[in-house]
């Protein structure tokens, strides 16, 4: 947002956590929430009862990431509270009520991504998450638990799980609660309906009977039961017992008002034209011989971490830059060499984590509310992993031929489809970007897959439907300029809506429901007077006054 | 492929064509299509050469160079009025900012649309007039027809230049389409209705150049104000040529009125028809028709598109810099024609949405000038009859009065009565047949058809009996 001047940083490490305690004990790690009341990212609210804001979630995201890369031996993560009387009260209401709309939306998006990341860790990374609800879990607190594989609730007659957003605040649970209750936990819709209007929630045996939690346990047996379940969950994991993790060292990042640069990723911020020009550089050295040579400098990992941080930085701090252009630069052959390694060792736990991280980062791009325009120029290296950037873009331009004149020595721009593009990096809809692009047109998809490994220059790429426009050197600058200026002139809201629709052709999944259906409804509600008007529920909450609703249904 | 030196010679220009590879490439692929179009849709009468005015630069000397040239080899040039580097935008929300030398991406679609609609009319009139050469009343008139035709062709070039130079691939596609649409074609007609009617005879031609080309003048005048500087400069230069086309119309009608008046006096009659001229009442009917359909070209009384164009700075008002207001018009109102309780009346609307009415009013005042001039000829002949512009509600198919019928005096008519009486005011088949019967070609130098008087002056100081056209 950057409205009040201070930029949000997404980089942290366990030594700097203010809100979480991370303890690793063999194959079980415990991530205990212990939110510092005075530790809010912005002034004006206190993070009571383990309520959270973006700062709390940034630490959670960091912990989830590090557990995957730095702790290969960890097979179960116990998510619990370090406070006595509460697990988590959800997103801080005062923070929400006082935030501008764009902040709320971006906050919900990031928290959703973090919860999806937790599910990705358990589903694909071999790290199961156990929610040990040792106190009430309400709203976002229960939604956080819903992202875990197994939910245990202490049975003490006062600890409940609840989604009180609708009855108390006049909004929806914003981080997937409504979706996961039915689609993941298979709670019957009528019970879910009742549950979501009952502000105090449901606890004890009934919570288990309704499948809102998996197990309720009396206090006396709590620690023992949690430990037992954690061990059981760990038993199913394929993570290696003897591997060494990769320490996620701090990123080398330089940040000014006009540019953000890392080792492989750079963005020029043009505030006048409302555009960020992002360039991702290819590898600068040969890949290691095998997975044992992978460290934090391994290009796919280092580049992905930088891109991930850049996306988060721009999304949060540069809402005015509505257009992102995506370029790559480097040696296509080297990118292909890394691709080969990733493909060959994709079953290795670390290579798998790198690929899963790339997948999550590309998904971040997919749900980013910015217009994405890929610019494929001579000297670029859109192949395999990096080709995904062009496929994620709303439109792409590939130069037909070469640039002439001094300083232009590179041959014609070419793109290359590899085995990484055909299913290892799926989107939120469960399909590869290629399969989504050619949804319902298997013939076109097969033609593209038939070209795996071929360097495709502009006409070939356009013929296959892989790029949108192929101007030549005479037209390039003007076509690109006009496309960007035109895009920047349209309504940002309408663009966001259109892009979000076109990017996700094909089937619905929990993820697409959360980022599409839930988010769209929530954002509508967030803009309605019944929530945010002077007499709206969100504004009246905590004042002792009742909300005054416009009773008309629309 | 021509060399750089060829470009200046073959395509006279002041847009740096020699250095602009992008433009060269675009024009190279377009030019053969243009010549094909000219051969198949341009003037049908074969002529070896024609005494034409060619613009070779924008200076006082250069814009009018005369000589006999074969029309196909006419040097269709690309000229923009001289650039004023300090020019600022004169109206709309960008008022006071420097004029744009490039198309802002934000307005690309709208500007392209404006250019295409304007550009589409230029070749359309050539197509509408392609058969007129066969019935020209004199070599002098034939030459004027061809001059108008080649200059409309050049105006097409001017619009194509802008599309090629500033609108990339989409601009090139639009430029190609300008040659693919054809006047009167059932498959792909010209965009504006009035440009799909054939110009069947010379009275229609003169009326068209007086009334319909005058609409073009006013449209160009609004585009001349555009914040997009290359468009502004292009239109400024085109206006110069447009003025000559209208002169052809004005003096053409002059000469018809003069001849008719002379025969009316000589034979002491109201109807000069039997004496080989066009009766005055037929002239009035043609005037009624061309004036009313030209009024329709200005569009409805209110238009949000035009309001948007104005606010964006794409299209201004006629003589924008002489208007004493804020040039933004966000708080102003304007009275526009309307049907109120079934009566012809006016209603007030926001000034921005009423800009079509503003422009139409300027046009109407201008049209009156020609009518006064023709009436002076009648007066000098000692005749009491007068020509007049019909009421704005007469024979309208667009705008507030599209749904009603009115007499030329502005009296409302029931539909049935209009059906019965419209022949009193609009050319009937009998009138048209009579006019057409007079249209026999005269191709001997110094001779002229009997239904029109010779001009007072020739072209470029040449006498009337100069051999303006060498027929093939």
HADDOCK unambig.tbl for C-alpha pairs under 7 A between the chains (distance, minus, plus):
assign (segid A and resid 474 and name CA) (segid B and resid 22 and name CA) 5.45 0.50 0.50
assign (segid A and resid 475 and name CA) (segid B and resid 168 and name CA) 6.20 0.50 0.50
assign (segid A and resid 478 and name CA) (segid B and resid 168 and name CA) 6.97 0.50 0.50
assign (segid A and resid 479 and name CA) (segid B and resid 168 and name CA) 6.21 0.50 0.50
assign (segid A and resid 482 and name CA) (segid B and resid 104 and name CA) 6.86 0.50 0.50
assign (segid A and resid 482 and name CA) (segid B and resid 105 and name CA) 4.20 0.50 0.50
assign (segid A and resid 483 and name CA) (segid B and resid 105 and name CA) 6.44 0.50 0.50
assign (segid A and resid 485 and name CA) (segid B and resid 104 and name CA) 6.73 0.50 0.50
assign (segid A and resid 485 and name CA) (segid B and resid 105 and name CA) 4.29 0.50 0.50
assign (segid A and resid 485 and name CA) (segid B and resid 106 and name CA) 5.66 0.50 0.50
assign (segid A and resid 486 and name CA) (segid B and resid 105 and name CA) 4.13 0.50 0.50
assign (segid A and resid 486 and name CA) (segid B and resid 106 and name CA) 4.19 0.50 0.50
assign (segid A and resid 489 and name CA) (segid B and resid 106 and name CA) 5.20 0.50 0.50
